Amino acid sequence: MAGEEKLENLLARMSPTLRPGEFVFCFLGHAKYGDHPELEPIGSFMESEGLTMVVPKNKADEHGVEYESVFKCITLMVLQFGCHRVDGGFLRQTNQARN
């Protein structure tokens, strides 16, 4: 089944949801994907300088990880495929994987 591709329709079905808790960006110089599972990251980015992770603030505090700012997380959900909900950020990638 093909997914919705019209931006107007996707925007009309978008439902922002505030994720509970606070989050921080932390830089872990020589780390690689999969390191530090105890931080329970919700996202990570491999950059030329090293790994940056988005982790719950309480986990960073618990493990003594430094950070500069504290953020809230908003997830944009898109109603898709009848009753299924998928993360709008991964909608296109998910649809391509099904083909």
Buried (B, 14 or more C-beta within 10 A) or exposed (E): EEBBEEEEEBEEBEEEEEEEEBBBBBBBEEBEEEBBEEBEBBEBEEEEEEBBBBBBBEBBEEEEBEBEEEEEBEEBBBBBBEEEEBEBEEBEEBBEEEE
